């Protein structure tokens, strides 16, 4: 119970869902920090742009006045700098946090508004510095939290600096507004992130649900129950994983069913000769003739059991990598050799229809075994005067080797499963155990080829081995 709880907590803390959520939160947090910094930088840039425009506007208006006329006399101001300052300060009302300051070479003149912050007091260092300027200058004084931006404009009349006009703007309030806006943005983004995290946790649970179903299905599978499947919805990668898992279960279930069927068939095939042997041993008397007949019968049954075991071992070996010993074989010579061996199987009207020319990389022994199985199978289906034809040809990079007979043929309902293990038809094939054609199919597949069947009941059958001429696993050359 304690271990189960530990596994559950470990799954919650270190599971895929938690890791996905952690990665998502990290991405959201990183995006939020970057977005906040970018927004703050943009707001400060706009603030600086507005400040520069405001300062430039005041200075431009002052320059126009310097080059203009005194409204009181309708005459140019001339060198009367005090009149210029007086008219400008009377005409212009500074906006909030803006200060218009006029300085004479030796003293502070006037300002608007009259009350100035400590940094701009009459005897401050800034005032002393500005009075000494001979060129326009823009700069900043104060700290980050109490910053004042200024634009100073010396007034040059008659080649002499008559005074200095300064536009100063305190940015503390506007910077405070930017900071407040940044805090609001952070608060909103934190709220949005919390909502997104909750939604992401729910959505991750839904997305990963097929994985939990896969785990539950895998745990519910036993040796006797392979029927569980994962319900598939959608067409994403996880659904594809579920489809693949279900297909794997189908293959496993088919393999287990085939294995069980195989074991049952093997047990049945071995039980029959064992029963016969046991029964005759129990009934065997002392008569020499009877003993001789019993020994011959037992020997025949033992030979049949030996053939069955040999075929089973061969089928099992087809799954091993050393099943085939590949060499280069002359197709024409192989065809003639197979024809000569096949004629000795039974008294039939044997015929060599065609001989292919060229070379093939194959296992001579296994290929001979497959062809002989087909020829022996044809002999079982035919009578003395029936035709059994062999032939080979090379076409499109493949060798085709066929065995054709004019025997009874194979019913359509049996053709689909005739190559399965222990499948015997309703005719003469019932004399064997039903492994011959399975061996032929295994040998063909081992060479990377296949077996084709064409048959019509009452007209005979044609079995064709189709093999590639040069499998990629060729090992050598048969001399």
C-alpha positions as CSV (number, residue, x, y, z in Angstrom):
1,X,0.0,0.0,0.0
2,X,2.8,2.4,0.9
3,X,4.7,1.6,-2.2
4,X,1.6,2.2,-4.3
5,X,1.2,5.6,-2.8
6,X,4.9,6.4,-3.4
7,X,4.5,5.4,-7.0
8,X,1.4,7.5,-7.3
9,X,3.2,10.6,-5.9
10,X,6.2,9.9,-8.0
11,X,3.9,9.8,-11.1
12,X,2.3,13.1,-10.1
13,X,5.6,14.9,-9.4
14,X,7.8,13.4,-12.2
15,X,5.2,12.2,-14.7
16,X,4.9,13.3,-18.3
17,X,1.9,15.5,-17.5
18,X,3.9,17.3,-14.8
19,X,7.0,17.7,-17.0
20,X,4.9,19.1,-19.9
21,X,3.2,21.5,-17.5
22,X,6.6,22.6,-16.0
23,X,8.0,23.2,-19.5
24,X,4.8,25.1,-20.4
25,X,5.0,27.3,-17.2
26,X,8.7,28.0,-17.9
27,X,7.9,29.0,-21.4
28,X,5.0,31.3,-20.2
29,X,7.2,32.8,-17.5
30,X,10.0,33.5,-20.0
31,X,7.5,35.0,-22.5
32,X,6.0,37.1,-19.7
33,X,9.3,38.5,-18.6
34,X,10.4,39.3,-22.1
35,X,7.1,40.9,-23.0
36,X,7.1,43.0,-19.8
37,X,10.6,44.3,-20.5
38,X,9.8,45.0,-24.1
39,X,6.5,46.9,-23.2
40,X,8.3,48.9,-20.5
41,X,11.1,49.8,-22.9
42,X,8.5,50.9,-25.5
43,X,6.7,53.0,-23.0
44,X,9.9,54.7,-21.8
45,X,10.9,55.3,-25.5
46,X,7.5,57.0,-26.1
47,X,7.9,59.1,-23.0
48,X,11.3,60.2,-24.1
49,X,9.9,61.0,-27.5
50,X,7.2,63.2,-26.0
51,X,9.7,65.0,-23.8
52,X,12.0,65.8,-26.7
53,X,9.0,67.1,-28.8
54,X,7.9,69.3,-25.9
55,X,11.3,70.8,-25.3
56,X,11.9,71.4,-29.0
57,X,8.5,73.0,-29.4
58,X,9.2,75.5,-26.6
59,X,12.6,76.4,-27.9
60,X,11.3,76.8,-31.5
61,X,8.7,79.2,-30.2
62,X,11.3,81.1,-28.3
63,X,13.5,81.4,-31.4
64,X,10.6,82.8,-33.4
65,X,10.0,85.4,-30.7
66,X,13.7,86.4,-30.7
67,X,13.6,87.0,-34.4
68,X,10.2,88.8,-34.1
69,X,8.9,92.1,-32.9
70,X,8.1,93.4,-29.5
71,X,4.2,93.5,-29.3
72,X,4.4,96.6,-27.1
73,X,6.4,98.7,-29.5
74,X,5.9,96.9,-32.8
75,X,9.7,97.2,-33.2
76,X,12.3,94.5,-33.1
77,X,13.6,93.6,-29.7
78,X,17.1,94.4,-30.6
79,X,19.4,93.7,-27.6
80,X,16.7,93.9,-25.0
81,X,16.9,90.4,-23.8
82,X,14.8,91.2,-20.7
83,X,11.9,92.2,-22.9
84,X,12.2,89.0,-24.9
85,X,12.1,86.9,-21.7
86,X,9.2,88.9,-20.3
87,X,7.0,88.6,-23.4
88,X,7.7,84.9,-23.8
89,X,6.9,84.1,-20.1
90,X,3.7,86.1,-20.3
91,X,2.6,84.4,-23.5
92,X,3.4,80.8,-22.7
93,X,1.9,78.7,-19.9
94,X,4.0,75.6,-19.1
95,X,2.3,72.3,-18.7
96,X,2.4,70.3,-15.6
97,X,6.0,69.4,-14.5
98,X,7.4,71.8,-17.1
99,X,9.6,74.8,-16.1
100,X,10.5,77.8,-18.3
101,X,13.6,79.5,-17.0
102,X,15.3,82.6,-18.2
103,X,18.9,83.6,-17.1
104,X,20.9,86.7,-17.6
105,X,24.7,86.4,-17.8
106,X,25.2,87.4,-14.2
107,X,21.9,86.5,-12.5
108,X,18.7,84.5,-12.5
109,X,16.0,86.5,-14.2
110,X,12.5,84.8,-14.0
111,X,10.8,81.5,-14.3
112,X,7.4,80.1,-15.0
113,X,6.1,78.8,-12.7
114,X,7.9,80.9,-10.1
115,X,8.2,77.9,-7.7
116,X,11.0,75.6,-8.8
117,X,12.0,72.2,-7.4
118,X,15.2,72.0,-5.3
119,X,17.3,70.9,-8.3
120,X,16.4,74.1,-10.1
121,X,16.9,76.6,-7.2
122,X,18.4,80.0,-8.1
123,X,21.7,79.1,-6.6
124,X,21.9,75.5,-7.8
125,X,24.8,74.1,-9.7
126,X,22.5,73.7,-12.7
127,X,21.8,77.4,-12.9
128,X,25.5,78.3,-12.6
129,X,26.3,75.8,-15.4
130,X,23.5,77.0,-17.8
131,X,24.6,80.7,-17.4
132,X,28.0,79.7,-18.8
133,X,26.7,78.0,-21.9
134,X,27.5,79.4,-25.4
135,X,25.9,76.6,-27.5
136,X,22.5,74.9,-27.3
137,X,22.6,71.8,-25.1
138,X,20.2,69.0,-24.1
139,X,20.8,66.9,-21.0
140,X,19.6,65.5,-17.7
141,X,20.1,66.2,-14.1
142,X,19.1,64.5,-10.9
143,X,18.6,60.8,-10.2
144,X,16.5,58.1,-11.9
145,X,13.6,58.7,-9.5
146,X,13.9,62.5,-9.6
147,X,15.1,63.2,-13.0
148,X,14.8,66.5,-14.9
149,X,15.4,66.8,-18.6
150,X,16.4,70.2,-20.0
151,X,17.1,72.0,-23.3
152,X,19.2,75.2,-22.9
153,X,19.2,77.8,-25.6
154,X,21.8,80.6,-25.3
155,X,20.6,83.9,-26.9
156,X,23.2,85.4,-29.2
157,X,22.4,89.0,-30.2
158,X,25.0,91.1,-31.9
159,X,27.7,88.5,-31.5
160,X,27.3,88.4,-27.7
161,X,25.5,86.0,-25.4
162,X,22.8,88.2,-23.8
163,X,21.2,85.4,-21.8
164,X,20.1,81.8,-21.7
165,X,16.6,80.3,-22.1
166,X,16.1,76.9,-20.5
167,X,13.1,74.5,-20.8
168,X,13.2,71.9,-18.0
169,X,10.8,69.0,-17.6
170,X,10.5,66.7,-14.5
171,X,10.0,63.1,-15.6
172,X,9.2,61.7,-12.1
173,X,5.4,61.6,-12.5
174,X,5.5,60.2,-16.0
175,X,8.0,57.6,-15.1
176,X,5.8,56.7,-12.1
177,X,2.9,56.2,-14.5
178,X,5.1,53.9,-16.6
179,X,6.0,51.9,-13.5
180,X,2.4,51.6,-12.5
181,X,1.4,50.5,-16.0
182,X,4.2,47.9,-15.8
183,X,3.0,46.6,-12.5
184,X,-0.6,46.3,-13.9
185,X,0.8,44.4,-16.9
186,X,2.7,42.1,-14.6
187,X,-0.4,41.5,-12.5
188,X,-2.6,40.8,-15.5
189,X,0.0,38.4,-17.0
190,X,0.3,36.5,-13.7
191,X,-3.5,36.1,-13.6
192,X,-3.5,35.0,-17.3
193,X,-0.6,32.6,-16.6
194,X,-2.5,31.0,-13.6
195,X,-5.5,30.5,-15.8
196,X,-3.3,29.1,-18.6
197,X,-1.6,26.7,-16.2
198,X,-5.0,25.3,-15.0
199,X,-6.2,24.9,-18.6
200,X,-2.9,23.4,-19.6
201,X,-3.1,20.8,-16.8
202,X,-6.6,19.9,-17.9
203,X,-5.7,19.7,-21.6
204,X,-2.6,17.7,-20.9
205,X,-4.7,15.2,-19.0
206,X,-7.0,14.9,-21.9
207,X,-4.1,14.6,-24.4
208,X,-2.3,12.0,-22.3
209,X,-5.5,10.0,-21.6
210,X,-4.7,7.5,-24.4
211,X,-1.3,6.8,-22.7
212,X,-3.1,6.1,-19.4
213,X,-5.5,3.8,-21.3
214,X,-2.4,2.1,-22.9
215,X,-0.9,1.5,-19.5
216,X,-4.1,0.2,-18.1
217,X,-4.6,-2.1,-21.1
218,X,-1.1,-3.4,-20.9
219,X,-1.6,-4.2,-17.2
220,X,-4.9,-6.0,-18.0
221,X,-3.3,-8.3,-20.5
222,X,-2.7,-11.8,-19.3
223,X,-1.6,-15.1,-20.9
224,X,-5.2,-16.1,-21.4
225,X,-6.8,-12.7,-22.3
226,X,-5.4,-10.6,-25.2
227,X,-8.7,-9.1,-26.2
228,X,-8.3,-5.7,-24.6
229,X,-7.9,-2.8,-27.0
230,X,-7.4,1.0,-26.7
231,X,-10.3,3.1,-28.0
232,X,-9.0,5.4,-30.8
233,X,-10.3,8.9,-31.3
234,X,-8.7,11.5,-33.6
235,X,-5.7,11.2,-35.9
236,X,-2.8,12.7,-33.9
237,X,0.5,11.1,-32.9
238,X,-0.9,9.7,-29.7
239,X,-3.8,8.2,-31.6
240,X,-1.3,6.7,-34.0
241,X,0.5,5.2,-31.0
242,X,-2.8,3.7,-29.9
243,X,-3.3,2.3,-33.3
244,X,0.2,0.8,-33.3
245,X,-0.3,-0.7,-29.9
246,X,-3.6,-2.3,-30.9
247,X,-2.0,-3.7,-34.1
248,X,0.8,-5.1,-31.9
249,X,-1.9,-6.7,-29.7
250,X,-3.5,-8.2,-32.8
251,X,-0.2,-9.7,-33.8
252,X,0.4,-11.1,-30.3
253,X,-3.1,-12.5,-30.1
254,X,-2.7,-14.1,-33.5
255,X,0.7,-15.5,-32.6
256,X,-0.6,-16.9,-29.3
257,X,-3.7,-18.4,-31.1
258,X,-1.4,-19.9,-33.8
259,X,1.0,-21.2,-31.1
260,X,-1.9,-22.8,-29.2
261,X,-3.2,-24.3,-32.4
262,X,0.2,-25.4,-33.3
263,X,0.8,-27.2,-30.0
264,X,-2.6,-28.8,-30.2
265,X,-1.9,-30.0,-33.7
266,X,1.5,-31.3,-32.8
267,X,0.1,-33.0,-29.7
268,X,-2.6,-34.6,-31.9
269,X,-0.2,-35.7,-34.6
270,X,2.2,-37.3,-32.1
271,X,-0.5,-38.8,-29.9
272,X,-1.8,-41.0,-32.8
273,X,1.5,-42.9,-33.5
274,X,2.3,-43.1,-29.8
275,X,-1.2,-44.7,-29.2
276,X,-0.6,-47.1,-32.1
277,X,2.8,-48.1,-30.8
278,X,1.5,-48.5,-27.3
279,X,-1.5,-50.5,-28.4
280,X,0.5,-52.9,-30.5
281,X,3.1,-53.4,-27.9
282,X,0.5,-54.3,-25.4
283,X,-1.2,-56.8,-27.8
284,X,2.0,-58.3,-29.2
285,X,2.1,-62.1,-28.7
286,X,4.9,-64.7,-28.9
287,X,4.2,-65.6,-32.6
288,X,7.3,-64.8,-34.6
289,X,5.2,-63.7,-37.6
290,X,3.1,-61.5,-35.5
291,X,6.2,-60.0,-33.9
292,X,7.7,-59.3,-37.3
293,X,4.5,-57.5,-38.5
294,X,4.3,-55.5,-35.3
295,X,8.0,-54.4,-35.6
296,X,7.4,-53.3,-39.2
297,X,4.3,-51.4,-38.2
298,X,6.1,-49.7,-35.2
299,X,9.1,-48.9,-37.4
300,X,6.7,-47.2,-39.9
301,X,5.1,-45.1,-37.2
302,X,8.5,-44.2,-35.7
303,X,9.6,-43.1,-39.2
304,X,6.5,-41.0,-39.5
305,X,7.1,-39.4,-36.1
306,X,10.7,-38.8,-37.1
307,X,9.6,-37.0,-40.3
308,X,7.1,-34.9,-38.3
309,X,9.8,-33.9,-35.8
310,X,12.3,-33.1,-38.7
311,X,9.7,-30.9,-40.4
312,X,8.9,-29.1,-37.1
313,X,12.6,-28.4,-36.5
314,X,12.9,-27.1,-40.0
315,X,10.0,-24.7,-39.6
316,X,11.5,-23.5,-36.3
317,X,14.9,-23.0,-38.0
318,X,13.4,-20.8,-40.7
319,X,13.3,-18.0,-38.1
320,X,17.0,-18.2,-37.5
321,X,19.5,-16.0,-39.3
322,X,21.6,-19.0,-40.5
323,X,18.6,-20.8,-42.0
324,X,19.9,-20.2,-45.6
325,X,23.4,-20.9,-46.9
326,X,23.4,-18.7,-50.0
327,X,25.5,-19.4,-53.1
328,X,25.4,-18.5,-56.8
329,X,23.5,-21.2,-58.7
330,X,23.1,-21.8,-62.4
331,X,19.3,-21.7,-63.0
332,X,19.4,-24.0,-66.1
333,X,21.4,-26.7,-64.4
334,X,19.3,-26.5,-61.2
335,X,16.1,-26.9,-63.3
336,X,17.4,-30.0,-65.1
337,X,18.6,-31.4,-61.8
338,X,15.2,-30.9,-60.2
339,X,13.5,-32.5,-63.1
340,X,15.7,-35.6,-63.0
341,X,15.0,-36.0,-59.3
342,X,11.3,-35.4,-59.6
343,X,10.8,-38.2,-62.2
344,X,11.8,-40.7,-59.6
345,X,9.1,-39.8,-57.2
346,X,6.2,-41.5,-59.0
347,X,5.2,-43.0,-62.3
348,X,3.6,-40.0,-64.0
349,X,3.8,-38.2,-67.4
350,X,6.7,-35.9,-66.4
351,X,7.4,-32.9,-68.6
352,X,10.1,-30.2,-68.6
353,X,8.3,-27.3,-70.1
354,X,11.0,-24.5,-70.0
355,X,14.5,-23.9,-68.7
356,X,15.5,-20.5,-67.6
357,X,19.0,-19.2,-68.2
358,X,21.2,-17.1,-65.8
359,X,22.4,-17.1,-62.2
360,X,20.6,-16.8,-58.9
361,X,21.9,-16.4,-55.4
362,X,20.1,-19.0,-53.3
363,X,20.4,-22.0,-51.0
364,X,20.6,-25.0,-53.3
365,X,19.6,-27.5,-50.6
366,X,16.6,-25.5,-49.4
367,X,15.5,-24.7,-52.9
368,X,15.7,-28.3,-53.9
369,X,13.7,-29.3,-50.8
370,X,10.9,-26.8,-51.7
371,X,10.7,-28.0,-55.3
372,X,10.7,-31.6,-54.3
373,X,7.9,-30.9,-51.8
374,X,5.8,-29.4,-54.6
375,X,6.6,-32.2,-57.0
376,X,5.7,-34.8,-54.3
377,X,2.5,-32.9,-53.6
378,X,1.6,-33.0,-57.3
379,X,2.3,-36.7,-57.4
380,X,-0.2,-37.2,-54.6
381,X,-2.9,-35.4,-56.5
382,X,-2.5,-37.2,-59.8
383,X,-2.9,-40.6,-61.3
384,X,-0.5,-42.7,-63.5
385,X,-1.3,-41.0,-66.8
386,X,-1.6,-37.4,-65.5
387,X,0.9,-34.8,-66.5
388,X,3.3,-33.1,-64.1
389,X,5.3,-30.4,-65.7
390,X,8.3,-28.5,-64.3
391,X,9.8,-25.3,-65.7
392,X,11.7,-22.1,-64.9
393,X,12.2,-18.7,-66.4
394,X,13.9,-15.4,-65.6
395,X,11.9,-12.2,-65.9
396,X,12.2,-8.7,-64.4
397,X,15.0,-9.6,-62.0
398,X,13.2,-12.7,-60.6
399,X,13.3,-16.4,-61.2
400,X,10.0,-18.2,-61.5
401,X,10.1,-22.0,-60.9
402,X,6.8,-23.8,-61.3
403,X,5.3,-27.3,-60.8
404,X,2.1,-27.9,-62.7
405,X,-0.2,-30.9,-62.6
406,X,-3.4,-32.0,-64.2
407,X,-4.8,-33.7,-61.1
408,X,-7.8,-33.0,-58.9
409,X,-7.1,-29.4,-58.2
410,X,-7.8,-27.5,-54.9
411,X,-11.2,-26.2,-53.9
412,X,-11.5,-22.4,-53.6
413,X,-12.3,-22.5,-49.9
414,X,-9.1,-24.3,-49.2
415,X,-6.7,-22.2,-51.4
416,X,-6.5,-19.3,-48.9
417,X,-5.2,-21.5,-46.1
418,X,-3.4,-24.3,-47.9
419,X,0.0,-23.0,-46.9
420,X,-0.9,-22.9,-43.1
421,X,0.6,-25.5,-40.8
422,X,-1.2,-28.8,-40.3
423,X,-3.8,-27.9,-43.0
424,X,-4.7,-30.9,-45.1
425,X,-7.1,-31.0,-47.9
426,X,-9.9,-33.4,-48.5
427,X,-8.0,-35.5,-51.1
428,X,-4.8,-37.4,-51.0
429,X,-3.1,-34.7,-48.9
430,X,-4.8,-36.0,-45.9
431,X,-2.2,-38.8,-45.8
432,X,0.5,-36.3,-44.5
433,X,0.5,-34.0,-41.6
434,X,0.1,-30.8,-43.5
435,X,3.6,-29.3,-43.2
436,X,4.9,-29.7,-46.7
437,X,3.5,-26.5,-48.2
438,X,4.3,-24.5,-45.0
439,X,7.9,-25.5,-45.5
440,X,7.8,-24.4,-49.2
441,X,6.4,-21.0,-48.1
442,X,9.0,-20.6,-45.4
443,X,11.8,-21.3,-47.8
444,X,10.4,-18.9,-50.4
445,X,10.1,-16.1,-47.8
446,X,13.6,-16.9,-46.5
447,X,14.9,-16.0,-50.0
448,X,12.8,-12.8,-50.0
449,X,10.3,-14.4,-52.4
450,X,6.8,-15.9,-52.4
451,X,4.7,-18.8,-53.6
452,X,1.8,-18.3,-56.0
453,X,-1.0,-20.8,-56.4
454,X,-3.4,-21.2,-59.4
455,X,-5.8,-24.1,-59.2
456,X,-9.2,-25.1,-60.4
457,X,-11.0,-28.2,-59.1
458,X,-10.9,-31.0,-61.7
459,X,-8.3,-29.2,-63.8
460,X,-5.1,-29.4,-61.7
461,X,-2.9,-26.9,-59.9
462,X,0.2,-24.8,-60.6
463,X,2.5,-23.8,-57.8
464,X,5.1,-21.1,-58.6
465,X,8.1,-20.0,-56.6
466,X,9.0,-16.4,-57.3
467,X,12.5,-15.5,-56.0
468,X,14.8,-12.5,-56.5
469,X,17.9,-13.2,-58.4
470,X,20.3,-11.4,-56.0
471,X,19.1,-11.1,-52.4
472,X,21.0,-8.5,-50.4
473,X,22.3,-11.1,-48.0
474,X,24.2,-13.2,-50.6
475,X,27.3,-14.7,-49.0
476,X,29.4,-16.4,-51.7
477,X,29.6,-18.2,-55.0
478,X,28.8,-21.8,-55.7
479,X,31.5,-23.3,-58.0
